[in-house]
């Protein structure tokens, strides 16, 4: 188990995997015939703690007994390599990322070995501890107590499925939160997931099912999702320190969406995806309590009080750039690699890819929208690493336009930098800036509510402009 002042992990850059070819290509043979063809896949699974360690420690042995080792088919279904096909080091690295993305493994390795003179792709996984208890408490300067308690099982019975039950207490409400996720429902490529909140002033849920992209090389995706909400929203307005106005709203909404997309360019290193979306929204806002006041005019909101439909199109380009981080020293070329800590207890892939996303949506007046509206969104991102310094940035802007011009809009920029001064020390800086124009009630920036560790009361900083930063230095106590 790991211990740190704030969190624990370590960093190494993944080296390219290379197939072990036994002999040069015979004269006259085709490249495919002489390539390193995989004869079989070998999957080696380890529990959270190594068997030799568990034999010497009763606590570790008990924890291994409580935890269910991930089943072999969970590992197999995420692999992009198969018997009878040439071994591809890029697909091997992408298979590792697929497995690490599940969040249930401490380490993943895909390599090659010779078994009876034939090439085998060997997959080694070591499970992470998947039962995550949550106990969180925060006290603001005005004495407001907030927090949560519950448990998340990220690998139910070794199937890779997630189940979560939390009790949460926020500044304005309290209740229970449930979540579940089946990444490969019934062994298919379709995943299923959803959340449900039963809070003192609202009931809300989200759901989704679909064939999401599994790798850069996948060609198509089809996803259906939606959300429902019935309950209270608070709109806060801060005019000056200690001067605040609060309006209580009731909101009812049911939203259904479908996304379908295709990748005309799909390689292990980059892709271009284009797609279409259709959406049906039923949404209304009114002052609480509902029977007292009639719904306000649609013109007051970016989202009208009505049932309407919209359609859209989108395109995305991404050039992959990943850095693998882990907390284990690896024996390579006669010596152990240097263990560098970064974030989290398990291996993870830091995504430093360059990407661009563009979408356009149309809500015709004849489909129920009060006035024909056009929505646009642009998302840009990039990252890089130079020695001990790692940085990434993301820009996200969207707006809704109608005959009168800009109806509502949102622009948010996020920049993150990390400096690893030594294996046990890392300094992180994160800056967020944003601008809103005419947001729906309850969608304003709310720093006093979003930030947990604070020296001010909840909702103390609310508005349509935000600029905030976090500076953090982490010291890691020990590696394993």
Secondary structure, DSSP 8 states (H G I E B T S, - for coil): --EESS----B-----------S---TT--HHHHS-B--EEEEEEE-SS-HHHHHH-HHHHHHHHHS----HHHHHTT----TTSB--HHHHHHHHHHHHHTT-EEEEEEEEEEETTEEEEEEEEEE---EEEEEEEEE-TT--EEEEEEEEESSGGGSS-EEEEEEEE-SS-EEEEEEEEETTGGGSS-EEEEEEEEETTEEEEEEEEEE---STT--EEEEEEEEEEEEEEEEEEEEETTEEEEEEEEEEEEEEEEEEEEEEEE-SSEEEEEEEEEEEEEEEEEESSTTTS----GGGSSS-SEEEEEEEEEEEEEE--EEEE-SS--EETTEE---B--SSSS-EEEE--EEEEEEEEEE-GGGT-SS-EEEEEEEEEEEEEETTEEEEEEEEEEEEEETTEEEEEEEEEEEEEEEEEETTEEEEEEEEEEEEES--TT-SEEHHHH-SS-SS-TTSSEESEEEEEEEEEEEEEE--
